[in-house]
């Protein structure tokens, strides 16, 4: 997978969180054993999917994206995310998403967010 394809997949996920279609998108995009490490908790994919009812964010931006190839069938995308919910303080985090190839598809295996205090 190229850097551009990996970044597009990540952007598609964020857009699904804006559009309210995240449950369907991530049901297909998550690896079976996926974990999400978000502020204050670690969630398995099934638990996270169950929480995705309707739009999660009003807007988002991905900046300073970088990729690290971990193996022929695994890559990490590291970036700064800026997101906002309607009427709330903007959220900025340092994000790592690790994808691995499962058959012919790339699946999200680990997603980690660290709030950026700056």
DOSEBA-994648 format. One record per residue (C-alpha): x, y negated, z negated. Coordinates in steps of 0.02 Angstrom, whole numbers, always signed. Layout:
- X:Y:Z;
...
***
This chain:
- +0:+0:+0;
- +68:-170:+44;
- +76:-317:-76;
- -63:-404:+23;
- -177:-252:+13;
- -147:-233:-173;
- -182:-417:-205;
- -340:-409:-97;
- -402:-260:-198;
- -374:-354:-360;
- -461:-509:-293;
- -608:-401:-237;
- -624:-338:-415;
- -627:-513:-488;
- -752:-568:-355;
- -865:-422:-404;
- -856:-487:-584;
- -917:-656:-519;
- -1051:-584:-403;
- -1125:-467:-533;
- -1078:-312:-430;
- -933:-257:-540;
- -1012:-95:-605;
- -1031:-28:-428;
- -863:-91:-370;
- -766:-21:-518;
- -862:+143:-523;
- -777:+177:-357;
- -612:+87:-393;
- -565:+157:-565;
- -459:+312:-586;
- -548:+447:-688;
- -432:+418:-836;
- -421:+228:-821;
- -389:+119:-973;
- -421:-68:-993;
- -321:-161:-1125;
- -410:-326:-1157;
- -398:-445:-1305;
- -439:-348:-1462;
- -479:-179:-1386;
- -432:-34:-1275;
- -576:+34:-1169;
- -592:+188:-1063;
- -667:+163:-892;
- -838:+234:-937;
- -857:+118:-1087;
- -806:-33:-985;
- -922:+12:-841;
- -1068:+23:-963;
- -1035:-157:-1016;
- -1042:-229:-839;
- -1220:-289:-824;
- -1231:-446:-717;
- -1102:-581:-684;
- -955:-583:-804;
- -870:-741:-740;
- -922:-897:-645;
- -754:-921:-558;
- -576:-855:-553;
- -405:-886:-478;
- -252:-776:-464;
- -82:-861:-468;
- +102:-811:-468;
- +65:-633:-411;
- +208:-509:-401;
- +215:-324:-361;
- +325:-186:-427;
- +328:-19:-337;
- +331:+114:-472;
- +333:+267:-358;
- +275:+315:-185;
- +99:+331:-253;
- +96:+196:-389;
- +118:+8:-397;
- +94:-131:-523;
- +25:-304:-488;
- +72:-439:-614;
- -7:-612:-609;
- -84:-758:-704;
- -274:-759:-703;
- -379:-913:-730;
- -563:-876:-756;
- -713:-967:-825;
- -886:-923:-885;
- -1023:-1053:-866;
- -1015:-1178:-1009;
- -863:-1097:-1091;
- -680:-1142:-1113;
- -572:-1081:-968;
- -481:-917:-997;
- -301:-894:-941;
- -211:-728:-957;
- -57:-637:-899;
- -121:-481:-813;
- -46:-315:-760;
- -146:-194:-653;
- -71:-26:-610;
- -140:+67:-461;
- -104:+244:-409;
- -149:+338:-253;
- -282:+472:-277;
- -304:+565:-114;
- -318:+431:+20;
- -378:+294:-100;
- -289:+177:-221;
- -371:+179:-393;
- -349:+63:-541;
- -266:+166:-678;
- -222:+31:-806;
- -275:-150:-823;
- -199:-256:-962;
- -232:-438:-1008;
- -132:-547:-1128;
- -210:-716:-1161;
- -92:-857:-1113;
- -84:-984:-1255;
- -12:-1123:-1146;
***
